[in-house]
Every structure is written in C-alpha cells, then in structure tokens.
C-alpha cells in the first residue's frame, strides 16, 4: 500500500520543500483576468452547492474569514484574518510538502498554502491542491478554535510518531480534515476540505453510493484510501469539540504526547 506522498509521486506530482511564513517577502503573483474569473466561478459554484450541504461550522467560518468572491485574495490578507481569529498564520509553499515539514508547520500554528490556481480544464478536479483548495477548503475552519486546536495538536503528535503511527495519523487526517463529515441538527453535513472545494465530491459524499460510519479510531486507522479516487467510506463526527477531545485520548493511548 502506497503512502500519500508515494501516491503523488506515482502520478509525477512534485513534492516541494521549504516554506516562507514572511508573506511580506513573497513576491505577489500577477494573476491574469482569466485566473481571477476562475476563482470567482469556483467560489460562486461552491457557495451555491454548499449552502445546504456544508456544516454550519464551515458556513459560519466562511463569513468570519471574509474571502473575496470576485478575485483571488492574497495570502497576506487571508493570513491576517486567521491571525485575528485564532492566532494562526499562512506560510507560503510552492506545492505539496513532505509530511514532516507539514506537521512541523501545524505544530507552530502555520498553515501551508500555495499561491497558484488551477486551470479552466481542472475546475471539477485538480490532482495537485491549488490555492482554491487551500484557502476555500482549509482556511475557513482554522477560525474555529476547536478545529484549529485539533490541527495544532495533530502536528505536535505527528512529530513524535513512528512509521506505523504515522500511517494511522495520515488516515485520521484524511478522514477528518480532508474528507470529514459532521452531525449537525439538520443532518449529516460536510466539513472536509477535499469535499468542500470539489463540485463533484459534494453531492457524492452525501449520496447513496457512500457508506457513512460513526467515527471510530480503530476503524479509521485501518481504512486504506486512494487519493485519486472517490471515497467509498466516510466517517461522521459528533462535533469539533468531540474530535479534539477524542483525538487527545487516542494520542495518549499511542504515547505520542504526555
């Protein structure tokens, strides 16, 4: 079974190294009018489809983070909103980063974001996460204190993991941060960034093709997944507070943190 990094390498997607949290020192990309239109199209498309499918926590967070709908935001302006909400900042990366570097960033309350946007031929799916995935899919929920604390704790725990534990953590991350579902009063709703930023994944994740299970650590850490396929199994948490508390308990059983 291939690790997430190896799955990306098998598709010839580059794994980059290095990140820059000093966004004042990062040259601002000169986005074309078409690229701004791509952002606006995807934002309008996702906002419409998510209005009744995304978790109330995500929809509230989207209001807090104040992403512009008609243009590509700068990493600096989004970072300022995150810092104001929960003390997190964005650090700029050129693409996918190795697991250890990614976890180090999370442990320091830094979220790695790219500053390139997908092409028009990749509106429904892009194999390499772009800034729409990062900024629209990931960043809003970092304004939620329980979820941002989960991120930080996850990063710290992962730095102490052995290879077997790292595999388990990668699966927990995949079925929470990337493809997580949550129980809201209105029913099961979406909070995973891989679903939130993909027009195809949204209806699929709540449709009859998917088996939705109550979140169970033993089941999740043994659930293999492939990055480039629709997920047949997804897991539902009760709340972000429950996610944080239960993850801390799981980490203790693994002796990853005191």
N, C-alpha and C positions, 0 to 999 in steps of 0.2 A: 504494500500500500504506500502510495507516494505522499510525502508531506505537502502542505500548501505551497511552500517555496519550490519544491521539485515539480509540482503540477504546473506552476507558472513557467518554470524553465523548460519543461517539456513542450510548451506552446511557444517557446522562443520569446517570452516576455522578459525583458531585462529586469534584474534585481539591482537596484542602485544602493549606494552607501552615502552617508553624510547627510546632515540636515542643518538648517540655519534658522535659529529662533529670532535672530535680529532682522526683523522684516524691513527695517529702515535701510538695511544694506543689500536687500534683494532687489535687483532691477525689476521694475514693473513691466510685465509683458504688454506689448502693443497689440491688443486684440482687434481683430477685424470686425466690421459691422456684422458680417455673417456669423461670427462667433458669438457676439452679443445676442443676435437673434436666436442662435441655437440654445443659449441659456434661457432666454425668455420663453421659447417654445416648450422646453422641457419643464420649466417652472410652472407654467400655466397648465400643462398637461398633467403633471403630478399633483398639483394642488387640487385640481378638479376631481381626479380619481380617488385621492386620499381623503377627501372631506368626510366620507362615511366609512372609510376602511382603516385609516391610521388611528393609532391610540390617541386618546385625549391628551396624554402627556406630550406626545410629539407635536400635536397641533398647538398646544399652549406654548411649547418651546419654540416653535416656528415664529410665533408672534413676538416672543422675547428677543430672539436673535436678530430679527429685522433684516433678513436678506433681501436685497433689491430684486424685484421681479422682472425688470425690463433691461437689466445689464449685468455683466459679470462683476461681482464685487471684488475688491482687493482683499488679499489675505489679512492685511493690516487692519482693515475696518472690521472684519469678522472677529479677528483676534481680540480687538478692543472690547467688543460686546461680550465675548466669552469671559474675558478677564473681569469685567464688571459683574457678571452673574455668579461665577464660581471660582475665579482666580486662575482659570486655565488660559493658556496661550496656544497659538498655532505656530508650528515650526515648519518651514518650507522644505519640501523634498522634491527631487526630480522624478520620482516614480516609486514603485514598491521598494520597501526597505526590508532588510533581514529581520527575522523575528526578534533577536536580542536587542538590536538597536530600537526597534519599535517599542518593545516592552520598557526599555530604559526611558524612552520619551514619556510613555504613560506614567511611569513612576515619578516623573518630575512635573507632572501636570502640563505636558506638552503634547499637542495632537498633531501628527504629521499630515500635511496637506500638499497636494500637487497644485500647480497653477496652470495646467493645460486643460483644455476642454475637448471632448470627443468631436469627431466629425459628423456631418449630417447623415452619413451612412451608418452611424452607430447609435442612433437615437434610442433604440429599444434595448441595445446591449453593447457594452464595450468590455473586451477581455481584460484590459488593464484599467483599474479605477482612475477616474479623472476627477477634476475639481467639483463637478456637479455631485458625484457620488460622495466625495469628502465633505463638501460644505453643506449640501442639502440633506444628504443621507445621515451623516455622522454628527456634524457640529451642533445642530439644534438641541439634541438631548444632553449635550455636555452642560447646558444651562440648568439641568435638573440635578439637584445636589446629591440625591441618592445614586443616580446613574453615573455622575462624574466621580463620586467616591468609589463606586464599583470599578470604574476604569483605572483609577489610581492604584487601588488595592490589587487589582489584577496584574498591573505592571510590576509592582513590587514582588508579588508572589511568584510570577513567572521567571524573574531573575534568579530565583533560588531552585528552579525545577531541574530535575534530571531528565534525560531524554524521554522516558516513559511518561513522566508527569507533564512534560511539555506537550506531548501528543494529546493528553487529556485536556490540557488547558486550551490548546488550539481548537478542540471540538467544542468546549464550553463557549469560547469566544464566537465560533461560527454560529452556534445555535442560540446565541443571545444577541450580541452586538450586530452581527451581520444578518441573521435570519430568525430573529426572535419574534414571538407573538406574546401578547399580554391579555389577561382577562379584564375587561372594563365592564361597567354596569350595562353598557349597550350590547355587550357580547365580546367575542374574541376580536382583537384588533392588532395592527401591525406596529412594531417598533424597530425591527431590524433594518439597518441601513441598506443592505443589499436588496431588500424588497422595496423600501421606500423610494429608492432612486431609479427603479426599473418599472416601466409601464407594463411590461409583460408579467413580472413577478407578482404585482399587487393582486389582481383577481385570482391568479393561480394559487397563491398562498392560502386564500380563504375559500377556495373551491373544493369540489368533491374529490379531486384527484389526490389530495394531500391527506396523510394521516397526521392528525394533530394530537399530541400526547401531553399530559401534565408534565411539567419539567421535573425530571428525576436525574440526579447526577450520575448514578450508576448506569442508567440507560444512555445518557448523553455521551459520557466518556467512552462508551463502546460503540457509538454510532458513527460509522465511516461516512464520509461525504466526498463528493467530487465538485470542485469549484465551478466547472464549466457545464454543469447540468442543472436542470430544475430539481429542487429537493422533493423527495417523496415523503419525508418525515420532518415535521416541525414540532417545536416544543413551546408550551404555553406557561408563562409565569403568572403569579397572582398579583405582584406589584414590584416596583423597583426597590422598595424597602425590603421586601422578602428576598429579592435577588441578592442584594448586598449582604444581608444577614446570613442567608443560607450559604453564600459563597465563602464568607469568613469561616463558617463552621466547616465547610469542606476543606478549605485550606489548612485548618488546624489538624484535621484527620490525616492530611498528607505531610504534616510537619514542615510546611513551606514558610510559615510565619509563626512567631511566638504567640 
